[in-house]
Amino acid sequence: MPDAPMTPDTLLSMRDVTLAFGPKLIQRGISLDIRRGSIFAVMGGSGCGKSTLLKSMIGLLRPVEGRFEVQGEDYWAATPARREAINHRFGVLFQSGALWSSMTIGENVALPMQMLTDLPPATVSRMVALKLGFVGLSNAVDLFPSEISGGMRKRAGLARALALDPDILFFDEPSAGLDPITSARLDDLILNLRDGLGATIVIVSHELPSLFRIADSGIFLDARSKTPIAHGSPAELRDHCADPQVHAFMTREREEGDSTP
Ligand SMILES: Nc1ncnc2c1ncn2[C@@H]1O[C@H](COP(=O)(O)OP(=O)(O)OP(=O)(O)O)[C@@H](O)[C@H]1O
């Protein structure tokens, strides 16, 4: 897969990417293709570099080697202004939801539109209502983050990530700290984004039930060798990957009582 030519359906791709912080190598030999309108999972044990890979996909970390392309365009060969334009296609939901505590939920969602567009205030208000409606938080527009639950904060973070109508969304551990029902609800929203809006989604997650349910493809990073050791959907990795480490990771939750088929 890694050396196959990019197809017109490929939205994000990496070829032989090496990621490092100064002298500290995190991962090398990363090659991947993310299809438009799919959900791509970044998997692997703690500290293997999942968040670092995500960081490099949103342009916050430049690979020390290799090529990163967005819709066939070499991201790091582009001018800073062009990269900025590409970044506007990205929506990011951080672990905590990362909301401003001194602003209401509505103000939080409005912020990217106020900062990055010239939309008139009435349009911003309408867009805020639309985004909050999409995540089921229409009634929370005037509440502060401290007044709503963790699951609602995640959804508010998602509404803010959707503010600029991104076509590529990045989620770092979206269900961390959520109970299974709230987490399943977030999965429904993520599936709606793919199926209803045609969004392309990259997700870092440890939550196997969620990964099996939503992800179409993915990559498994190994901390020891500092390389990807498997490519495929979570279910493919669970059922067909010969690597014992991958197999153990992907069947872990099942043995603990998960009923995912
Ligand atoms: N800014 C940084 N400078 C130096 N090292 C870093 C930096 N950020 C992360 N690291 C290191 O990079 C390695 C990978 O971290 P990363 O957070 O990407 O892993 P992860 O797979 O997302 O982990 P987890 O599942 O525990 O969240 C770790 O050893 C981490 O300490």
The ligand as a Gaussian input file, in Angstrom:
#p B3LYP/6-31G(d) Opt

LIG

0 1
 N        7.125000      18.756000      22.059000
 C        7.776000      17.613000      22.306000
 N        9.115000      17.605000      22.489000
 C        9.800000      16.468000      22.721000
 N        9.208000      15.237000      22.818000
 C        7.883000      15.194000      22.646000
 C        7.090000      16.363000      22.389000
 N        5.792000      15.988000      22.272000
 C        5.774000      14.650000      22.441000
 N        7.012000      14.174000      22.667000
 C        7.407000      12.772000      22.865000
 O        7.061000      12.068000      21.687000
 C        6.687000      10.734000      22.003000
 C        5.334000      10.456000      21.370000
 O        4.349000      11.272000      22.006000
 P        2.858000      11.320000      21.507000
 O        2.103000      12.200000      22.443000
 O        2.817000      11.632000      20.059000
 O        2.419000       9.792000      21.715000
 P        0.986000       9.142000      21.728000
 O        1.093000       7.875000      20.976000
 O       -0.024000      10.133000      21.256000
 O        0.811000       8.837000      23.276000
 P       -0.488000       8.656000      24.204000
 O       -1.264000       7.511000      23.641000
 O        0.103000       8.328000      25.527000
 O       -1.227000       9.960000      24.169000
 C        6.669000      10.641000      23.521000
 O        7.883000      10.041000      23.922000
 C        6.626000      12.089000      23.954000
 O        7.251000      12.252000      25.201000

